Amino acid sequence: MHPAEWHLVTGPRPTEAAPGGQDPTGWRRRLTALWPDLTPLRTSRDFRLLWIAGTVFYLGGMVSYVALPYQLYHLTGSNFAVGALGLVQLFPLVVCGLYGGALADRADRRKVLVGTGLGQCLLTAVLLANAALDHPSVAVIYAVGALLAVAQALQRPSREALIPRVVGHDQLPAAVALSSIGVQVSMLAGPTLGGLILASGGAAWAYAVDVTGLAVATAIFTGLRPCPPVARAISSGIAATVREIGDGLSYAVRRRDLLGTYIVDLTAMFLAMPTVLFPAFAADVLREPAALGLLYSAGTVGSLLATATSGWVARVHHHGRAVVLAAATWGAAVVLAGLSPSVWLAVVALAVAGAADMVSGLFRSVIWNQTIPDERRGRLAGIEMLSYSIGPLGGEARAGLVADATSVRTAIVSGGALCVLGVGLVAAWLHDFWRYDDRTDEHAVQEREVRAARAAEEARVG
């Protein structure tokens, strides 16, 4: 929200001095400038619905995220059985993520959200029924876990592609930041809530909470306005869908500014993803096994702080540089965490890493939302989903292999250092990405004009 409009939501602006008071240093004004811009929530009914539904969806999903591995380990006593669930979900994620992107460009995105939401409700209800049995079936957990990955992969591109349709072009940075806040709050609260429910009532109650959240969110999705595709598909069938996916991939490769967003993120995550090493880092390196939870939550806390103070994002125009510098900061912070002699220094370093990763993610999302034509937005959202899912998976495998061959510290520190080097090389290679400026970039300018004309036409017709 612009400072001049602050009182419309919160009362007197924080920059206003109390009666008789003074603000000679301007610190209140500077603090206000960091506050997230709430304008999209205030002005766009559909964005409010998307934000509320998405936050509820993610909160319930994080409860099941904790419950699924807990139940598998409780039933099998095998760590491999828990890890195998991720392998089972990987193939549906890749295939259906790409198809979900094409679907988002072919169908009414609201209908996709509602349909896939109902599917997730039913599938989680099956997990609930299975957990209520005297002897729950492990096979059912794997099968439903794979089908949930299908439904989630089909849904996410449509949800992401809806944001540019429901807020103004100039409000996209604020909308991206607000969406991230909802996700980060859910990531902090969801696992805690899931752990408490599992301890007190068991897996069945955890799934019941998720079913309730999914049902509420899906009901909210039904309140969205219809969002039909801008361009109708010329033909249908598998071959046509494959051609559309190929067109989206080709478009992403041709656009060097988009290519930079994918490659920088893949480089950073593949080289410097230390999460899989946290148990060994806490127990064997820092000699503080009880600190494991702090290591896991530090990055999320840093991410939440970054989004909660993201009011400055809209004033930055060289988004490519912001992505590169944030990714390099992520790598440097991982190096510091790996070298840390104490738990608290490691936690602070990981919080900085999480904040840097979130800043990179915010600017990547702004580039995507401000420059990709609506008729391709779904397919590109599917590609985005794959880029930020595959990178961490590969990074965890790399970290584990290096740690086994050398040491945990070496794996963490070398990964962070290679990340800084790799991101620098990518920036030197994709110099168009480094020079990206949303005020002059041809794709950003074109989309700004197209969306302004569309808004004017809708206002005239309405």
N, C-alpha and C positions, 0 to 999 in steps of 0.2 A: 504494500500500500504506500502511496506517496505520503510523505509526512503531513502534508496539508489536509489529508483525509483521515488521519489517525483517529480523530475524535468521533468519527462516525461509528467506530466499532468499540473503541476502548475508553472513550472519554477524553479528557485533556491530554494533549501530547506530552510524552516524557521530556521534550525539549522545553516545555513551558516552565519557567521558574515558579516556585510557590510564591504566594503573596509576600512581598517584601524580600524575596530571595533573589539571588543572582546566580548566573552560571558563567563566570568570567572565563573559564578554561574551555568551555564548549564540550565538556566530557559527556553530558547528557545527549547532545546532538550526535556525537560520534557513536554512542551506544545505540541510539535510535537507528542510525544508518546501518547497523549490523542486524537489526531485527528483520526477520523474514517478511517479505511483501505479501500481505494477506489479500490483496485485491482480487485474485482469481476466485477465492472462496466467497468474497463479498458480492462479486458482480456476475458470476456464472453459476446458475442453478445446477447445470449438468456437471460442472467440475466439482461442486459440493457433493453431489451424489456419488460421483466416481471416487472422490477422496474418502468419503465415509465408508462406502462399500469396500473399496480396496484395502483400507486399514483393517476393517473387521475380517475380511477374507484372509489377510496375511496373519492376523493375530490367531485365528482359529487354525490356520495351516501350520503355524509354529508349534501349537500344542500337539498336533499329530506328528510333526517333525521329531519331537521328543518321544512321543508314545510308540511310534513304529519300531525304532531300534531297541527301545527298552523292552517291548514285548517280545521281539525276536530273540534278544539275548536271554530273557527270562525263560523262554520256551526251549532254546537250543543250547545255551551255555557256550556258544561259539562266536568269537569275534569275526571269523570269516563269514558266518551266516549273516551277520549285520552288514558287513561290507558288501556282500553279494547283492543286497537290495539296491545299492547304487549302480551296480553293473546291470541289473535287470532294468533299471529305469533309464539308462543312458541311451540305448537305441531308440526307444519311443521319443525321448527328448529331442534327439537329432532329427529324426524323420518327421515327427509331427510338429516340431517347431517350424520347420520350413513350410510344411503344408498349412499350418495355422496362419503363417504370414500371407500365403496366397489366398486363404479363405477370408482373411480380414479385408483384402482388396476386392473380393468378389461378392461378399454377402453384407447384409446389414450388421454392423459391428455390435449393436445392442442385442440383436437376436443371438449372436455368437456367445456373448457374455452370459446371457440368460440360459441358453442351452447347455453350455459347458458347466455353468454353475450348478444346474440341476443334476448333471451327470456326476459332479463331485459330491453333491449331497447324497445321492444314492450309493455311490461307491464307499463313502465313509460310513454310511449306515450299515453296509455289509461288514466292514471292519468292526463296527460296534456289535453287531449280532454275533460275529465270530468270537470276539473277545468275551462275550457273555456265556459262551459254552464252557462246559466243564473241561474239555480238552480242545482248545482252539487249534485250528489248522494252520500250519506254517505255509503250506502251499497257497492257501487263500490269501495270506498276507502278501506273498510275492506277486500273485496274480493281480490283486487289487492295487498293489503299489505300482505295478507297471501301467495299469489302466488309469490310475490317478495321474501318472506322468503324462499320459496321452492327453487327458482332459486339460491339465494345466498348460501343456505346450500349445494346445489349440487355442486356449483362452488368452494367454498373455499378449500375443501380438495385437489382438483386437483391442485389449485394454490400453496398451501403450499407444496404439495408433489413434485412439479416440481423443487424446489430450489436445492435439493441435486443432481438432474440430470444435472444441468447446470453449477455448479461450482465445483471446486476441494474440496476434503474432508477437507484439511487444511484451505480452505477459507470460510468454512461454518459460523464460528463466525462473520466474517466481512460481509457476505451476510445477515445474520440475522439482524445485527445492521443496515445496510443500508436499508433493507426493513422496519424496525421499524421507521427509520427517515422519510421515505415517508408517512407512516401512521400517524405519529404524526403531521407532517406539514399539512396534509389534515384535521386532527381533529381540528387543530387551525384555519386554513383558511376557511374550508368548512362552519361551522356554521356562521361565520362572513359574508361570501359571501351570504349565504342563507338568513340571516336576512336583509341584504341590498336589495337583490332582492325582498324579500317579502314586504318590506316597500315601495319600489318604483314601482314594477310592479305586485305584487300578486303571488299567488301560481302557476299559469300557466307558468309564466316566470321561476320560480324556477325549475319546472319539465322540461322545455325546455332546461335549462342549463344541467340538469342531463342527459337527453336523448343524448345531444351532447357529453358529456363526455363519456357516456357508448358506443356510436357508435365509437368514436375515439379509446378508449381502446380496444374494440373488434376487430377493424381493425388492431391494433398493435399485438394482440394475433395471428392473422392469419399469421404473419411473423415468428412465432416461428417454430423451426424444429419439425417434428413429434416426439411424445413421446409415442410410444406403450408400453404396459405392458411388464415387464420382463418375467413374467410367464403367460401363457395363461390359462384362466379359463377352468376347465375340463367339467363343465356342466353349464347350464343356468337355469333361473327360480327363483321364489320367494324363494323356499326351499334352493336352492344353495346359494343365496345371504344371507339369514339368517344364514346359516352355516358359510359363510365367515365372516360376522359381528361377530358371536360368537367366531370364531377363533381369530379375532383381539382383542376382549375383553379379552379372555383367555390369549393371549400373553401379553397384558398389565398388567394383574394381576400377571402373573408368573415372569415378569421382575420387581424386587423390586426397581431398579433404576428408571424405568418408573413410577411405582406406586407412588414413592415418589414425582415425579413432579406433578402428579394429586392431591394427597392428601394434599400436602403443599399448593398448590394454592387454592383448595376448602376450606381448613381450614381458610386461610387468608381472602379470599373474604367473606365467610359466616359469620365470626365472626367480621370483621372490615371494612365493606363497609358502609361508612357514607353518601353517596351521596344523598339519599332520604331525609335526615334530613337537608340538606343545607338551604332550605327556612326558616325553623323554627329556625335554628341555627343563621342565619344572622339577622332575624327580631326580634326574641324573646330573644335570649341569648346575642348576640353581640350588639344588638340595632342598627344595621347598615343594613337596608334592601337593600340599594344601593350596598352593597358589595357582593351580591349574585353571580354576574358574576365572581368576583375575586375568590370566593370559587370554582366555577365550573371549571375555567380555570387553577387554580394553579397546579393541578395534571398533566395536560397535559403539562404545561410548564416544570415541573420537569422531566417528561418522555422525553421530547425533549432534554433537557440539558444532561440527562443521555446518550442518544443515540449519541448526537453530540460530546461527549467526551469518546466514547467507545473504543478507540484504545487499551486500556489496557486489554480488554476482552480476546483477543487471548493469552495473557500471563498467564491466570489463567487456571489451569488444574483440580482442585477439584471443579467441577461444582455443585455437590450436596451441599457442604458446602456453596457455593455462593448463591444458591437458598434459603437455610434455613436462612442464616444470612440476606439476603435481605428481606425475608418475615417477619422476626422478626423486622427488622428496620421499615418496613411498619406499623406494629402494634404499635410500640413505637411512631412513628410520629403521628399516629392517636390519641393516648393518649394525646400527647402534644397539638394537634389541639383542642381536646375536652376541655382541661384545660385552653386554651389560654384566657387571659383577653381582648385581643385586636384583631382587624381584621387582622392587619399585621402579628402578630405572628402566627395566625391561617393559614394565606395564606402561610407563609414560611414553617410551619410544613406540610401542605398539599402538597407543592411542593417537600419536602423531601420524603413524602410518595409516590408521583407519581414517583420520580426517583428510589426509592427502588423497587417499583412494576415493573418498566421497567427492572431493572437489573435482578430481579428474572425471568421475562419473557424471557430476552435474553438468560440466561443460560439454562432455560428449553427448549427453542427452539434449542439450540446447542446440548443438549443431544438427543433430538428427531431426529434431522437431521443427527447426526453423528453415531447413533447406530441402528436405525431401518432399516431393510432390505427394499429395494425398493419395493419388491412384497407385503409388508404389509404397506408401508408408507401412502397410501391413507386412509386405514381404521383407522390407528392410528391418522391421521390428523383429521378425523371425530370425534374421541373420544376426542381429544384435544379441538376441537371447542366446544363440549358440556361442557367440564370441565371448560373452562373459560367463558362460557355463563350462566350456571346454578348457579355457585357460587355467582356472583353478584346479580342475581335475588333473591336467597334465603337470601343473606345478607341484601338486602334492606327490605325484609319482616321482618327479625329478628330485624333490627334496628327500624323499625316503631312500632313493638309490644312492644319492651322494652321502647321506648320513651313514648308511651302512658301509660305504666304501671308505669314508674318512671319519668324520665325527659330526655330532649334532651342531656344534658351534660353526664348524667349517661349512656345513650345508647352508645354514642360515646366512652367515656373513658373505660367503661367495655368491649366493643367490642375489642378495641385495646389491652387491657391487656390480655384478653382471647386469642387473636391471638398470642401474644408472648408466652404464656404458651402452647397453642395448637401446635404451630409449633415446640417448643422444645420437646414436647412429641412425635410428629411424627418422629423427627430426632432420638430420643432415640430408638424408635420402629424399624424404618427402618435404622439400622446402616449401611447396605450396601449402601444406598443412601448417607449417610453422608461421607462414605469413597470413593465414586466414584472418579476415576481419569481417564481422557480420554486417558492418555498415556498407561495405563495398563488394562483398562476394556476390558474384552474378547469380548464384542459386538462391542465396538469402534474399537478395533484392527482388528476384522474380517471384519467390513465394510470398514475400510481403505484399507485392502488388496484386497477385492473384487472390490472396485472402482478403485484401481490402476491397477488391471488386466484388467478391462473393458476398462479403458482409453487407456491402451497399445494396446489392441486388436483393438479398434476403430482407433487408430493412424496407426496401421499396415494395416488395411483394406483400410483406407482413403488414 
